């Protein structure tokens, strides 16, 4: 019942840049307090609590970062993704879980409209900005699987930060990427494409994936962490639309949290269904068998699963017959 305190402690430490301050050599509560301009009592209690959590160690009154905290929570680390707390612990996303019983009784989120997938929801701008560091390594791994070296037209649906399409364009100099998302979200993807040197092969398709015309046809359609927001009939409808926009022999590449058939393992894939229960009207975490059935009904010939080492998600490559 007290697990919320762990979340609050981590969020506070990130906001205070406490891990970064300790990494710079401020190892005592007094030194940390002076560096962040806060009373010693609160700093000491927070640091002790983070030590109990395993994010810090303490010896003789001196605190040090754990290996994980040093890698992921020090702002000067190239692997820093402490900013993800902005999205994961956003009050809007957390609010439904304070009345989860009501959601279970009614079968739908307490969020307004269609939940997080309501039209042009600004929370996805925050997602694009905050979550990109967590997806960077996964985007490189996925590009290694699908990019190849021949000419390729790629549609990146619900592109968000754009890293998955951008990584393909970086790896394959002949790849051209069309990023589809809300206009305000695409602004983030555009900046990332510029930073990563592929802006000349990165075009925008603003709008709703269910309403906008895809154009194409495409060699690859990327659908990363998107299908889980909707019920199976809605997913199948989008898959049919993707099938029509895909070249013969082309592929729909899905990244998602995929539980085993028992729906309780692996933990990351199976527990993601709870996030969908709280934040959407009909979303879920679908098994590989369910994905294969949906893609088959949409016209795709086969769906091959790839276990990733840089992501808790599963990559599903569904091929269109020649």
C-alpha positions, -999 to +999 in steps of 0.1 A: +000+000+000+029+023+006+044+018-029+033+053-039+061+066-016+087+049-038+073+067-068+072+100-050+107+097-037+121+089-072+102+117-088+113+142-061+150+131-065+149+136-102+132+170-099+158+181-074+186+166-095+198+149-064+215+120-082+234+145-104+245+165-073+258+135-056+277+124-088+294+158-087+310+149-053+284+161-028+282+130-006+268+141+027+233+153+035+248+187+045+266+190+011+236+178-009+213+202+009+236+231+003+239+222-034+202+221-040+192+249-015+170+228+008+168+221+045+191+192+057+163+172+074+143+166+042+174+158+022+187+134+048+153+115+050+150+114+012+186+101+007+181+075+034+148+064+017+166+062-017+192+041+000+166+017+013+152+015-022+187+005-035+193+037-056+219+050-032+244+034-008+255+049+025+286+045+045+297+067+074+272+093+066+283+095+029+260+087+001+270+072-033+250+063-064+242+027-072+253+015-106+218+019-120+213+054-106+247+065-120+239+052-154+202+063-158+196+091-132+227+113-134+219+141-159+254+140-172+252+104-182+246+097-219+220+071-208+200+095-186+163+090-187+152+105-154+130+128-175+107+099-181+092+106-147+074+136-163+053+112-184+051+080-163+042+100-131+021+127-148-009+135-126-033+130-155-020+094-160-020+086-123-055+100-115-075+070-128-057+046-105-070+064-074-105+051-083-096+018-100-126+001-085-149+024-104-130+016-136-134-021-130-171-017-123-178+004-153-153-011-177-138+022-188-113+049-178-123+078-156-104+101-179-126+123-202-135+113-237-115+084-251-089+086-224-053+092-234-062+086-271-086+115-272-082+138-302-049+156-302-042+149-265-013+172-254+000+144-232+017+129-263+039+159-267+052+152-232+056+116-241+076+124-272+099+148-252+103+127-220+104+091-233+128+094-262+159+085-241+143+053-230+136+042-266+169+052-282+187+019-278+156-001-288+153+020-319+189+011-329+183-026-323+151-026-343+167-007-372+194-034-372+166-060-378+145-042-405+166-014-422+185-033-448+205-013-474+181-010-504+157+018-513+129+018-488+098+039-481+088+038-444+056+050-428+060+056-390+025+056-375+021+074-342+057+084-346+059+104-313+096+113-309+102+098-343+133+077-332+122+044-347+118+058-382+149+081-377+170+051-367+160+033-399+170+063-420+203+066-402+212+030-408+199+029-444+210+059-465+183+050-491+154+050-467+128+077-468+105+081-437+070+096-435+061+103-398+024+103-389+011+119-357-007+150-344+009+182-356+022+193-322+038+159-316+055+159-350+073+191-340+093+170-316+100+143-342+111+170-367+137+184-342+150+149-336+153+142-373+174+175-377+196+166-347+203+131-362+210+143-397+181+127-416+158+157-420+161+156-458+146+121-458+120+127-431+086+141-441+055+147-421+019+134-423-001+152-397-034+138-385-054+108-371-040+074-381-076+062-385-087+091-407-058+104-427-049+089-461-016+070-458-004+075-494+024+051-502+027+023-510+054+016-484+080-011-479+077-009-441+050+004-418+061+010-382+035+007-355+053+012-322+034+010-289+001+020-305-022-010-310-025-016-273-047+015-269-076+000-288-099-031-288-092-059-313-118-049-339-103-014-340-068-029-343-079-052-371-094-022-390-062-003-388-042-034-399-064-037-430-057-001-438-020-007-433-022-038-456-036-017-484-008+009-480+019-018-480+038-029-511+036-067-521+063-083-500+063-053-476+061-055-438+042-041-409+066-038-380+049-038-346+066-030-313+044-037-282+042-052-247+032-088-255+022-111-226+024-149-228-008-168-231-011-171-193-013-132-192+009-131-161+043-134-177+067-119-185+060-092-159+066-061-181+044-074-209+016-088-188+014-059-163+010-033-191-026-043-194-032-025-161-020+008-177-044+003-205-073-004-181-067+028-163-060+052-192-081+039-222-117+029-229-109-005-245-071-010-247-053-041-236-020-061-239-024-086-266-007-120-268+014-131-298-014-155-308-039-127-308-016-105-329-010-132-354-048-138-357-055-101-362-028-097-388-039-128-406-075-116-407-062-082-421-045-100-450-009-105-439+007-138-446+029-144-416+040-127-384+074-134-369+083-124-333+117-111-323+127-109-287+146-076-281+175-071-257+171-033-254+134-032-248+108-050-227+086-050-258+084-077-285+089-069-322+064-085-345+072-084-383+041-092-404+047-098-441+024-091-470+024-117-497+042-110-530 
